Amino acid sequence: MLGLKIQRRICILLSLCCVSLGVWAQAWPSKPIALVVGSAPGSAPDVYARTIAEPVGRLLGTTVIIDNRAGANANIAAEFVARAPADGYALWVPAQSQMEINPSAYTDLRWKTADFVGVIKGVEAPLVFVVHPSVPARTLAEMSAWVKANPGKVSYASFSAGTLSHFLAHQLNEKLGLDMPHITYKGSGPQVQALLGGHVPLGFSQIQTALPHVQAGKLHALAVSGATRWRQLPQVPTLAESGHAEFTASTWFGLVARTGTPPELMQRLVDAARRAHLEPSVREKLEAMGFDVSAQTGPELNQALRDGEARWARVVRATGFRASN
């Protein structure tokens, strides 16, 4: 009899908990939601976040603000969200390299991938392998032959160490048996300026930064890193078409929440984010910025995040690369 009474009390308590959680979920959001960006205003992740903030907030019935916490290659922003309550009010806006590469490249991180669950992979774009017009090559094969004829004399530029720009060129360097030193720059702008000036003859660049110069003939594009040809450079083959399918990769921006965020809130965040990205006016703005709208969500997204981290962990180990906050 006593055991039956205890069971009944437990059932009543569980029922009350379920009711209170349901009421709480219905009342959410009751304050602004912050999109935490790990770079300065005007940076690509910041511009992306500002583009989606209004429609996401409108669909959720609240204000969405941008919280720039720049520094340490977005690790400051990631740590802030990882330590925030799992209540859906603070979302990190990571770039591909920050989410997939940082966990392997930094030995002193105060966050881990398991701290986050994906809301949406919002946009993505390939990198483009470009050369200065003085380089006597219009294909990767011709580039390889030219570099081999000048051993140790040809460097490649990346827009930052520990990014796709660095690692794709490293892998290509290794696979083709080249001897190209790595020159790193602080951002895609300085990298492209160095390429335009011929200070460094070649490298993988963000397509948004390099595209105007390719179209003007100031740089030549030899390949793009995406799975298909880029719509604005239809004449440029993919790495796969050039015989290097294993290097297919894209950079992306998206939203992630704290692991442990209640499922009801996660679903509302995912639904609002996906609908916002697919609004014609929003999609048009993002595509004009040089991105494809992925809008990938759910288990597929979280599996993609795990696969990306595993892929680049192998590359980090192979290169011996280490970063520091």
PECORGI-V556494 format. One line per field, one symbol per residue. ss: DSSP state (H for helix, E for strand, C for the rest). phi: phi as a letter, one per 40 degrees, with the letter a starting at -180 (. if undefined). A space follows every 10 residues. Layout:
ss = ???
phi = ???
//
This chain:
ss = CHHHHHHHHH HHHHHHHHHH HHHHHHHCCC CCEEEEECCC CCCHHHHHHH HHHHHHHHHH CCCEEEEECC CHHHHHHHHH HHHCCCCCCE EEECEHHHHH CHHHHECCCC CCHHHEEEEE EEEEEEEEEE EECCCCCCCH HHHHHHHHCC CCCCCEEECC CCCHHHHHHH HHHHHCCCCC CEEECCCHHH HHHHHHCCCC CEEEEEHHHH HHHHHCCCEE EEEECCCCCC CCCCCCCECC CCCCHHHCCE EEEEEEEECC CCHHHHHHHH HHHHHHHHCH HHHHHHHHCC CEEEEECHHH HHHHHHHHHH HHHHHHHHHC CCECC
phi = .ccccccccc cccccccccc cccccccccb acbbccbcac dgcdcccdcc cccccccccc gacbbbbcbc hffgcccccd ccccccbgcb bcbccdcccc bddccbcbcb abdccbbcca ccbaaccbcb bcdcccabbc cccccccccb dgbbbbbbca cgbddccccc ccdcccgcbb cbbbbchccc cccccccgcb caicbccccc ddccccgcbb cbabcccbcc dcbcccccdc ccgbcccdab cababbbcdh cddccdcccc cccccccccd ccdccccccg bcccfcbgdc cccccccccc cccccdcccg cbbbc
//
